[in-house]
Amino acid sequence: MPTRNVTLAISQQAHLKARLWAAHHDVSLSAVISALIEGLPSNPNAARAADRIHSNGQIRTPSPSPSETVKPMNTAP
């Protein structure tokens, strides 16, 4: 399956802790983040975390990139 690059912003402390955790488990930080993101749909705690983020005002809705925008279907006969 094709992959996509993702840019995220986290604190230096969170980055260091995550890098140390990944190194301790002999995996890349990219693999850890990828597994976490791929597991979101089946994680029952994810919805609660999203609700908590919304209630704290910590979320911002990203604008879709031009390649991600929905194009109208051609409805001509």
Jmol script that loads the backbone (N, CA, C; Angstrom):
load data "model"
ATOM      1  N   MET A   1       0.845  -1.173   0.000  1.00  0.00           N
ATOM      2  CA  MET A   1       0.000   0.000   0.000  1.00  0.00           C
ATOM      3  C   MET A   1       0.896   1.244   0.000  1.00  0.00           C
ATOM      4  N   PRO A   2       0.571   2.242  -0.809  1.00  0.00           N
ATOM      5  CA  PRO A   2       1.372   3.471  -0.821  1.00  0.00           C
ATOM      6  C   PRO A   2       1.312   4.162   0.534  1.00  0.00           C
ATOM      7  N   THR A   3       2.370   4.859   0.855  1.00  0.00           N
ATOM      8  CA  THR A   3       2.416   5.570   2.132  1.00  0.00           C
ATOM      9  C   THR A   3       2.378   7.066   1.890  1.00  0.00           C
ATOM     10  N   ARG A   4       2.050   7.805   2.943  1.00  0.00           N
ATOM     11  CA  ARG A   4       2.007   9.269   2.906  1.00  0.00           C
ATOM     12  C   ARG A   4       2.903   9.789   4.011  1.00  0.00           C
ATOM     13  N   ASN A   5       3.602  10.860   3.751  1.00  0.00           N
ATOM     14  CA  ASN A   5       4.368  11.527   4.788  1.00  0.00           C
ATOM     15  C   ASN A   5       3.439  12.442   5.567  1.00  0.00           C
ATOM     16  N   VAL A   6       3.670  12.515   6.874  1.00  0.00           N
ATOM     17  CA  VAL A   6       2.860  13.343   7.746  1.00  0.00           C
ATOM     18  C   VAL A   6       3.794  14.189   8.595  1.00  0.00           C
ATOM     19  N   THR A   7       3.460  15.456   8.743  1.00  0.00           N
ATOM     20  CA  THR A   7       4.223  16.353   9.607  1.00  0.00           C
ATOM     21  C   THR A   7       3.397  16.618  10.850  1.00  0.00           C
ATOM     22  N   LEU A   8       4.022  16.514  12.009  1.00  0.00           N
ATOM     23  CA  LEU A   8       3.304  16.812  13.240  1.00  0.00           C
ATOM     24  C   LEU A   8       4.204  17.619  14.152  1.00  0.00           C
ATOM     25  N   ALA A   9       3.577  18.316  15.069  1.00  0.00           N
ATOM     26  CA  ALA A   9       4.307  19.145  16.032  1.00  0.00           C
ATOM     27  C   ALA A   9       4.033  18.613  17.432  1.00  0.00           C
ATOM     28  N   ILE A  10       5.093  18.265  18.149  1.00  0.00           N
ATOM     29  CA  ILE A  10       4.987  17.806  19.530  1.00  0.00           C
ATOM     30  C   ILE A  10       6.069  18.510  20.341  1.00  0.00           C
ATOM     31  N   SER A  11       5.913  18.483  21.641  1.00  0.00           N
ATOM     32  CA  SER A  11       6.910  19.126  22.501  1.00  0.00           C
ATOM     33  C   SER A  11       8.232  18.366  22.416  1.00  0.00           C
ATOM     34  N   GLN A  12       9.311  19.042  22.744  1.00  0.00           N
ATOM     35  CA  GLN A  12      10.620  18.392  22.756  1.00  0.00           C
ATOM     36  C   GLN A  12      10.643  17.245  23.750  1.00  0.00           C
ATOM     37  N   GLN A  13       9.974  17.442  24.884  1.00  0.00           N
ATOM     38  CA  GLN A  13       9.938  16.403  25.913  1.00  0.00           C
ATOM     39  C   GLN A  13       9.202  15.156  25.405  1.00  0.00           C
ATOM     40  N   ALA A  14       8.063  15.360  24.744  1.00  0.00           N
ATOM     41  CA  ALA A  14       7.315  14.225  24.204  1.00  0.00           C
ATOM     42  C   ALA A  14       8.125  13.502  23.130  1.00  0.00           C
ATOM     43  N   HIS A  15       8.824  14.274  22.307  1.00  0.00           N
ATOM     44  CA  HIS A  15       9.647  13.686  21.249  1.00  0.00           C
ATOM     45  C   HIS A  15      10.766  12.844  21.844  1.00  0.00           C
ATOM     46  N   LEU A  16      11.433  13.364  22.856  1.00  0.00           N
ATOM     47  CA  LEU A  16      12.520  12.634  23.493  1.00  0.00           C
ATOM     48  C   LEU A  16      12.006  11.348  24.141  1.00  0.00           C
ATOM     49  N   LYS A  17      10.895  11.448  24.878  1.00  0.00           N
ATOM     50  CA  LYS A  17      10.329  10.257  25.521  1.00  0.00           C
ATOM     51  C   LYS A  17       9.935   9.207  24.488  1.00  0.00           C
ATOM     52  N   ALA A  18       9.328   9.635  23.399  1.00  0.00           N
ATOM     53  CA  ALA A  18       8.907   8.701  22.355  1.00  0.00           C
ATOM     54  C   ALA A  18      10.118   8.057  21.679  1.00  0.00           C
ATOM     55  N   ARG A  19      11.146   8.840  21.403  1.00  0.00           N
ATOM     56  CA  ARG A  19      12.367   8.286  20.795  1.00  0.00           C
ATOM     57  C   ARG A  19      13.028   7.272  21.708  1.00  0.00           C
ATOM     58  N   LEU A  20      13.096   7.586  23.006  1.00  0.00           N
ATOM     59  CA  LEU A  20      13.698   6.657  23.964  1.00  0.00           C
ATOM     60  C   LEU A  20      12.871   5.372  24.066  1.00  0.00           C
ATOM     61  N   TRP A  21      11.538   5.513  24.094  1.00  0.00           N
ATOM     62  CA  TRP A  21      10.673   4.340  24.159  1.00  0.00           C
ATOM     63  C   TRP A  21      10.882   3.464  22.935  1.00  0.00           C
ATOM     64  N   ALA A  22      10.905   4.088  21.752  1.00  0.00           N
ATOM     65  CA  ALA A  22      11.083   3.335  20.510  1.00  0.00           C
ATOM     66  C   ALA A  22      12.444   2.642  20.494  1.00  0.00           C
ATOM     67  N   ALA A  23      13.478   3.341  20.909  1.00  0.00           N
ATOM     68  CA  ALA A  23      14.817   2.744  20.933  1.00  0.00           C
ATOM     69  C   ALA A  23      14.868   1.564  21.903  1.00  0.00           C
ATOM     70  N   HIS A  24      14.240   1.718  23.055  1.00  0.00           N
ATOM     71  CA  HIS A  24      14.213   0.646  24.050  1.00  0.00           C
ATOM     72  C   HIS A  24      13.526  -0.604  23.497  1.00  0.00           C
ATOM     73  N   HIS A  25      12.529  -0.405  22.630  1.00  0.00           N
ATOM     74  CA  HIS A  25      11.792  -1.520  22.037  1.00  0.00           C
ATOM     75  C   HIS A  25      12.318  -1.910  20.657  1.00  0.00           C
ATOM     76  N   ASP A  26      13.441  -1.311  20.274  1.00  0.00           N
ATOM     77  CA  ASP A  26      14.123  -1.621  19.015  1.00  0.00           C
ATOM     78  C   ASP A  26      13.218  -1.463  17.794  1.00  0.00           C
ATOM     79  N   VAL A  27      12.463  -0.360  17.782  1.00  0.00           N
ATOM     80  CA  VAL A  27      11.623  -0.017  16.634  1.00  0.00           C
ATOM     81  C   VAL A  27      11.832   1.454  16.309  1.00  0.00           C
ATOM     82  N   SER A  28      11.475   1.837  15.108  1.00  0.00           N
ATOM     83  CA  SER A  28      11.604   3.250  14.738  1.00  0.00           C
ATOM     84  C   SER A  28      10.421   4.035  15.282  1.00  0.00           C
ATOM     85  N   LEU A  29      10.651   5.302  15.533  1.00  0.00           N
ATOM     86  CA  LEU A  29       9.565   6.165  15.981  1.00  0.00           C
ATOM     87  C   LEU A  29       8.496   6.259  14.901  1.00  0.00           C
ATOM     88  N   SER A  30       8.908   6.268  13.653  1.00  0.00           N
ATOM     89  CA  SER A  30       7.953   6.296  12.543  1.00  0.00           C
ATOM     90  C   SER A  30       7.042   5.073  12.577  1.00  0.00           C
ATOM     91  N   ALA A  31       7.599   3.907  12.848  1.00  0.00           N
ATOM     92  CA  ALA A  31       6.790   2.682  12.920  1.00  0.00           C
ATOM     93  C   ALA A  31       5.806   2.736  14.084  1.00  0.00           C
ATOM     94  N   VAL A  32       6.239   3.305  15.212  1.00  0.00           N
ATOM     95  CA  VAL A  32       5.352   3.427  16.374  1.00  0.00           C
ATOM     96  C   VAL A  32       4.176   4.330  16.040  1.00  0.00           C
ATOM     97  N   ILE A  33       4.469   5.501  15.482  1.00  0.00           N
ATOM     98  CA  ILE A  33       3.412   6.462  15.152  1.00  0.00           C
ATOM     99  C   ILE A  33       2.475   5.878  14.093  1.00  0.00           C
ATOM    100  N   SER A  34       3.036   5.208  13.101  1.00  0.00           N
ATOM    101  CA  SER A  34       2.221   4.593  12.061  1.00  0.00           C
ATOM    102  C   SER A  34       1.271   3.554  12.659  1.00  0.00           C
ATOM    103  N   ALA A  35       1.775   2.705  13.552  1.00  0.00           N
ATOM    104  CA  ALA A  35       0.930   1.687  14.185  1.00  0.00           C
ATOM    105  C   ALA A  35      -0.174   2.330  15.020  1.00  0.00           C
ATOM    106  N   LEU A  36       0.156   3.408  15.727  1.00  0.00           N
ATOM    107  CA  LEU A  36      -0.856   4.087  16.532  1.00  0.00           C
ATOM    108  C   LEU A  36      -1.949   4.676  15.652  1.00  0.00           C
ATOM    109  N   ILE A  37      -1.566   5.331  14.571  1.00  0.00           N
ATOM    110  CA  ILE A  37      -2.546   5.950  13.678  1.00  0.00           C
ATOM    111  C   ILE A  37      -3.401   4.880  13.000  1.00  0.00           C
ATOM    112  N   GLU A  38      -2.766   3.812  12.531  1.00  0.00           N
ATOM    113  CA  GLU A  38      -3.517   2.754  11.854  1.00  0.00           C
ATOM    114  C   GLU A  38      -4.487   2.055  12.809  1.00  0.00           C
ATOM    115  N   GLY A  39      -4.185   2.056  14.095  1.00  0.00           N
ATOM    116  CA  GLY A  39      -5.049   1.413  15.067  1.00  0.00           C
ATOM    117  C   GLY A  39      -6.179   2.281  15.586  1.00  0.00           C
ATOM    118  N   LEU A  40      -6.204   3.561  15.227  1.00  0.00           N
ATOM    119  CA  LEU A  40      -7.238   4.465  15.739  1.00  0.00           C
ATOM    120  C   LEU A  40      -8.666   3.988  15.492  1.00  0.00           C
ATOM    121  N   PRO A  41      -9.017   3.555  14.293  1.00  0.00           N
ATOM    122  CA  PRO A  41     -10.408   3.179  14.052  1.00  0.00           C
ATOM    123  C   PRO A  41     -10.917   2.051  14.957  1.00  0.00           C
ATOM    124  N   SER A  42     -10.039   1.162  15.384  1.00  0.00           N
ATOM    125  CA  SER A  42     -10.489   0.037  16.211  1.00  0.00           C
ATOM    126  C   SER A  42     -10.187   0.242  17.694  1.00  0.00           C
ATOM    127  N   ASN A  43      -9.706   1.429  18.073  1.00  0.00           N
ATOM    128  CA  ASN A  43      -9.357   1.697  19.461  1.00  0.00           C
ATOM    129  C   ASN A  43     -10.513   2.414  20.157  1.00  0.00           C
ATOM    130  N   PRO A  44     -11.154   1.754  21.137  1.00  0.00           N
ATOM    131  CA  PRO A  44     -12.293   2.389  21.800  1.00  0.00           C
ATOM    132  C   PRO A  44     -11.912   3.633  22.607  1.00  0.00           C
ATOM    133  N   ASN A  45     -10.653   3.758  22.978  1.00  0.00           N
ATOM    134  CA  ASN A  45     -10.212   4.932  23.728  1.00  0.00           C
ATOM    135  C   ASN A  45      -9.993   6.153  22.828  1.00  0.00           C
ATOM    136  N   ALA A  46      -9.882   5.940  21.533  1.00  0.00           N
ATOM    137  CA  ALA A  46      -9.594   7.033  20.615  1.00  0.00           C
ATOM    138  C   ALA A  46     -10.701   8.073  20.596  1.00  0.00           C
ATOM    139  N   ALA A  47     -11.951   7.638  20.599  1.00  0.00           N
ATOM    140  CA  ALA A  47     -13.073   8.585  20.579  1.00  0.00           C
ATOM    141  C   ALA A  47     -13.101   9.411  21.857  1.00  0.00           C
ATOM    142  N   ARG A  48     -12.834   8.773  22.998  1.00  0.00           N
ATOM    143  CA  ARG A  48     -12.795   9.518  24.263  1.00  0.00           C
ATOM    144  C   ARG A  48     -11.655  10.526  24.258  1.00  0.00           C
ATOM    145  N   ALA A  49     -10.518  10.133  23.692  1.00  0.00           N
ATOM    146  CA  ALA A  49      -9.388  11.059  23.609  1.00  0.00           C
ATOM    147  C   ALA A  49      -9.736  12.248  22.713  1.00  0.00           C
ATOM    148  N   ALA A  50     -10.413  11.984  21.604  1.00  0.00           N
ATOM    149  CA  ALA A  50     -10.820  13.067  20.702  1.00  0.00           C
ATOM    150  C   ALA A  50     -11.783  14.015  21.405  1.00  0.00           C
ATOM    151  N   ASP A  51     -12.721  13.452  22.164  1.00  0.00           N
ATOM    152  CA  ASP A  51     -13.657  14.293  22.921  1.00  0.00           C
ATOM    153  C   ASP A  51     -12.920  15.171  23.922  1.00  0.00           C
ATOM    154  N   ARG A  52     -11.923  14.591  24.600  1.00  0.00           N
ATOM    155  CA  ARG A  52     -11.133  15.337  25.576  1.00  0.00           C
ATOM    156  C   ARG A  52     -10.348  16.466  24.893  1.00  0.00           C
ATOM    157  N   ILE A  53      -9.793  16.177  23.739  1.00  0.00           N
ATOM    158  CA  ILE A  53      -9.038  17.195  22.984  1.00  0.00           C
ATOM    159  C   ILE A  53      -9.977  18.326  22.573  1.00  0.00           C
ATOM    160  N   HIS A  54     -11.160  17.977  22.067  1.00  0.00           N
ATOM    161  CA  HIS A  54     -12.142  18.998  21.678  1.00  0.00           C
ATOM    162  C   HIS A  54     -12.532  19.866  22.867  1.00  0.00           C
ATOM    163  N   SER A  55     -12.798  19.237  24.002  1.00  0.00           N
ATOM    164  CA  SER A  55     -13.254  20.002  25.173  1.00  0.00           C
ATOM    165  C   SER A  55     -12.162  20.904  25.727  1.00  0.00           C
ATOM    166  N   ASN A  56     -10.905  20.561  25.490  1.00  0.00           N
ATOM    167  CA  ASN A  56      -9.791  21.403  25.937  1.00  0.00           C
ATOM    168  C   ASN A  56      -9.432  22.479  24.913  1.00  0.00           C
ATOM    169  N   GLY A  57     -10.115  22.479  23.782  1.00  0.00           N
ATOM    170  CA  GLY A  57      -9.834  23.470  22.749  1.00  0.00           C
ATOM    171  C   GLY A  57      -8.484  23.278  22.081  1.00  0.00           C
ATOM    172  N   GLN A  58      -7.978  22.042  22.068  1.00  0.00           N
ATOM    173  CA  GLN A  58      -6.651  21.768  21.527  1.00  0.00           C
ATOM    174  C   GLN A  58      -6.673  21.296  20.084  1.00  0.00           C
ATOM    175  N   ILE A  59      -7.825  21.295  19.461  1.00  0.00           N
ATOM    176  CA  ILE A  59      -7.894  20.733  18.116  1.00  0.00           C
ATOM    177  C   ILE A  59      -8.092  21.832  17.086  1.00  0.00           C
ATOM    178  N   ARG A  60      -7.495  21.624  15.952  1.00  0.00           N
ATOM    179  CA  ARG A  60      -7.736  22.539  14.839  1.00  0.00           C
ATOM    180  C   ARG A  60      -7.984  21.672  13.631  1.00  0.00           C
ATOM    181  N   THR A  61      -8.949  22.044  12.846  1.00  0.00           N
ATOM    182  CA  THR A  61      -9.309  21.274  11.669  1.00  0.00           C
ATOM    183  C   THR A  61      -8.407  21.687  10.517  1.00  0.00           C
ATOM    184  N   PRO A  62      -7.657  20.731   9.972  1.00  0.00           N
ATOM    185  CA  PRO A  62      -6.761  21.076   8.868  1.00  0.00           C
ATOM    186  C   PRO A  62      -7.528  21.305   7.573  1.00  0.00           C
ATOM    187  N   SER A  63      -6.962  22.132   6.724  1.00  0.00           N
ATOM    188  CA  SER A  63      -7.532  22.324   5.394  1.00  0.00           C
ATOM    189  C   SER A  63      -7.020  21.201   4.509  1.00  0.00           C
ATOM    190  N   PRO A  64      -7.881  20.628   3.680  1.00  0.00           N
ATOM    191  CA  PRO A  64      -7.411  19.553   2.809  1.00  0.00           C
ATOM    192  C   PRO A  64      -6.454  20.089   1.756  1.00  0.00           C
ATOM    193  N   SER A  65      -5.481  19.278   1.392  1.00  0.00           N
ATOM    194  CA  SER A  65      -4.581  19.659   0.320  1.00  0.00           C
ATOM    195  C   SER A  65      -5.348  19.543  -0.994  1.00  0.00           C
ATOM    196  N   PRO A  66      -4.852  20.177  -2.053  1.00  0.00           N
ATOM    197  CA  PRO A  66      -5.572  20.106  -3.336  1.00  0.00           C
ATOM    198  C   PRO A  66      -5.823  18.672  -3.798  1.00  0.00           C
ATOM    199  N   SER A  67      -4.906  17.748  -3.525  1.00  0.00           N
ATOM    200  CA  SER A  67      -5.092  16.367  -3.969  1.00  0.00           C
ATOM    201  C   SER A  67      -6.121  15.631  -3.119  1.00  0.00           C
ATOM    202  N   GLU A  68      -6.477  16.176  -1.951  1.00  0.00           N
ATOM    203  CA  GLU A  68      -7.431  15.516  -1.066  1.00  0.00           C
ATOM    204  C   GLU A  68      -8.845  16.089  -1.174  1.00  0.00           C
ATOM    205  N   THR A  69      -9.025  17.139  -1.933  1.00  0.00           N
ATOM    206  CA  THR A  69     -10.353  17.724  -2.043  1.00  0.00           C
ATOM    207  C   THR A  69     -11.255  16.822  -2.864  1.00  0.00           C
ATOM    208  N   VAL A  70     -12.524  16.846  -2.556  1.00  0.00           N
ATOM    209  CA  VAL A  70     -13.502  16.014  -3.259  1.00  0.00           C
ATOM    210  C   VAL A  70     -13.916  16.746  -4.510  1.00  0.00           C
ATOM    211  N   LYS A  71     -13.801  16.049  -5.620  1.00  0.00           N
ATOM    212  CA  LYS A  71     -14.190  16.625  -6.893  1.00  0.00           C
ATOM    213  C   LYS A  71     -15.619  16.181  -7.202  1.00  0.00           C
ATOM    214  N   PRO A  72     -16.472  17.101  -7.709  1.00  0.00           N
ATOM    215  CA  PRO A  72     -17.848  16.720  -8.025  1.00  0.00           C
ATOM    216  C   PRO A  72     -17.882  15.682  -9.144  1.00  0.00           C
ATOM    217  N   MET A  73     -18.835  14.770  -9.032  1.00  0.00           N
ATOM    218  CA  MET A  73     -18.987  13.739 -10.064  1.00  0.00           C
ATOM    219  C   MET A  73     -19.629  14.359 -11.296  1.00  0.00           C
ATOM    220  N   ASN A  74     -19.260  13.868 -12.427  1.00  0.00           N
ATOM    221  CA  ASN A  74     -19.855  14.318 -13.669  1.00  0.00           C
ATOM    222  C   ASN A  74     -21.252  13.714 -13.782  1.00  0.00           C
ATOM    223  N   THR A  75     -22.264  14.563 -13.747  1.00  0.00           N
ATOM    224  CA  THR A  75     -23.647  14.072 -13.783  1.00  0.00           C
ATOM    225  C   THR A  75     -24.283  14.259 -15.155  1.00  0.00           C
ATOM    226  N   ALA A  76     -23.499  14.666 -16.131  1.00  0.00           N
ATOM    227  CA  ALA A  76     -24.059  14.876 -17.482  1.00  0.00           C
ATOM    228  C   ALA A  76     -24.446  13.519 -18.083  1.00  0.00           C
ATOM    229  N   PRO A  77     -25.554  13.499 -18.883  1.00  0.00           N
ATOM    230  CA  PRO A  77     -26.008  12.215 -19.491  1.00  0.00           C
ATOM    231  C   PRO A  77     -25.061  11.699 -20.527  1.00  0.00           C
TER     232      PRO A  77
END
end "model"
wireframe off; spacefill off
backbone 0.3
color backbone group
